[in-house]
């Protein structure tokens, strides 16, 4: 299960990090992402609309849905019950990782230091989120860590956009890149889903180049 999910995330190359203030925006946002060629999303638990949004998007059946900013085992349960297949945390929490394994979903905890990565590997993980990427050393830091941690897959997120995405896609250990530039919060709030489809299609073309 975990291996299959990692392969699907790797095939997408991009993971849109979505913040939704109203669950009614979830279905049209999902339409926009799929239309732009990116049937994947990480819906963050930064707002109270997260659970209902995940439910609405997972109900389609054609998207790979993750929950982001998951800080507690209870949030893991809420996300999985809503339809999330993978769980993303900003940092490394053994309790969250273990609950993910109990629920049969993929954990992607944040890890940016050698110590955090070793702790993640000790829990049986093969991939981590590198967050916040740009302020934690960016692409050079990931390259440096790839030496001692051969085989580790990384999903850098934070401060990445069209101007620097190529620095990350060039690294073999980078599984996919998390970003919010194709799902700007103002466009979601305004209901400008055509703009999101355009930005998504441009982002997909960027990482395919």
N, C-alpha and C positions, 0 to 999 in steps of 0.2 A: 504493500500500500504506500509506504513512505517513498520507496524508490520510484514508483509510478508517478507520484505527485511531484517529486523533484524533477523527473523527466518532463512533465507537462509544464512546469514553471520554466525550466530551461528552454523548452521549445518556444515559449512565448517571448523570452528574452527581456520582456518588460512587465512590471507589475504596477499598475496604476494605484496610487495610495489615495483613497477616497475619504473625504470628510463630508458627511451628509447631515444637514440640520433638520431635514424633513424627510421622512420615509417615503413620501409621495414622489420624491425626486428619484428614487432608486430605480424604478422600472424604466423610465425614459433614459436615465444615465446608462443603464445596462444595454439598452437598444443602441445608444450612441457608441459605446465601446465596441460592441460586436460589429456594428456597421463599419467602424474604423479598423477592424481586423484584429482586435485584442479582446478575446473572450475570457478575461481574467481580471480580478480586482481584489484589493485588500481594503476592506471597509473598517475604518478605525473606530475604536470604542471611545473616541473623544467627545461624542455627543450621545444624547439619550435615544437618538433615532437609529443607532447602530443595529440593534437586534432585528427590528422590523425591516430595516433596509436589507440586511443579509437574507432574511426570509423572502422578501420580494424578488431579489436578484437570483437566489438559488432556485426559486420555483420555476425559472425558465428551463433549467435542465441542461443548458449548453454553455454554462460558464463555470470556471474554476474560482470558487469564492474562498477568500481568507478573511480572518478577523485580525485587525491590527491594534496596537496599543493595549494588548491584553496583559494585565498586571497580576491577576489572581486566578486560582483554580476555579472559583465560581464563575468568573468571566469566561473561562474555557468552556464550562458546561453550557452557559447561555449561548455562546457563539456556535458550538457544535449542534446544540438543539435547534438553532435557527438555520443550520445548513452549511456552516463553514467546514471546509476540508483541511485547512491548515491555519495555524495560529502564529501570529507574529508579535513578539514582545520587544520593547525598546532595549531591555537589558536581559541578563541571564538570571532566571529564577528556576532552581531545581524543582520547586513545587509545581510550577506551571508546566515545565517540560514533562514531568512525571504524569500529571493529569492528562496531558495530550496523549501520551502513550496509552494510558488507561482507556481513553475514549477512542483510540484508533485513528487519531489525526496527526498530521505532521507539525512538529514544533519548529519554528524558526526564531530562536531567541537572538537578541542583540549581543554581539561580542566584538570588541575592538582591540583587546590586549591579548598577549600570549597566554596570560593566566586565565582569562575568560574563555578563550578558545579551548584550552586544555580541560577546563571544567565541563565545557559542552561535549567534547569528545569523550570524556569519562562517563557521560550520561548516554553515550551511544549515538550521538548525533553525527551526521555527515555534512551538514550545511548550517550556516549561521547567517544572521543579518548583520551587516557591518554598518552600524549606525551610532552617531551621525557621521556619515562618510567623509564629507569634505573637511569638517573640523577635527576629524580624528586621523588626519594624515593622508586621506584620499587614496588615489591609485598607487602612489609609491609605498604607502603603508601596507596595502593589500599584497603587493608584489613581494615585499620583505617578509611578510608572514607566510606567504605561500611556500617559502623555502623549508622551514622546519615542519610545516603542516601540509605535507604533500597529500593530495587527495581530497582535502577540505574544499567544499564549495561555498561560495560567498555571494550574498545578495546585498550589495551596497545600496544604501538609501540615505538621503539627506544632502541637499545642496547640489544635486545632480540635475542637469537640464541639457537642452540641445547643444550648448557650447562645449560641454566637457564629457558628454556621454561616451564619446569614442575612446577616451582615456581608459574607461572601465571595460568596455566591450573587448578591448585588445588583450585583456588579461585572461589567461586560460582558466583560472580558478573561479572567475565570476560566472555564476550560474545564470543570473538575471539581474536586472537593475530596477530598484523601486524608485518611483518618482510621482510627483503630483502635477508636473507641468502640463500634462495633457488633460487633466481634470481640474482646472482652476476653480476655486471655490466660488468666485464671483460669477463665473459662467453657469455653474450649477444652480446657484441662487436665482439667477436671472432666467433660468430655463432655456439658456442658449445651447441646446444640445447639438445643433448643427456645427457650432464652433468646436465642441468637444470631439465630434466625429472627425472633423478636419485635423485638429491637433493630434488626435490618436493615429490617424492614418500617416501623418507626417512623422510621428515618433516611431511607428513601426518601420517606415521606410528608412529612417535614420539608422536603426540597429541592424537592419537587413543589408545595409550597404557594405 
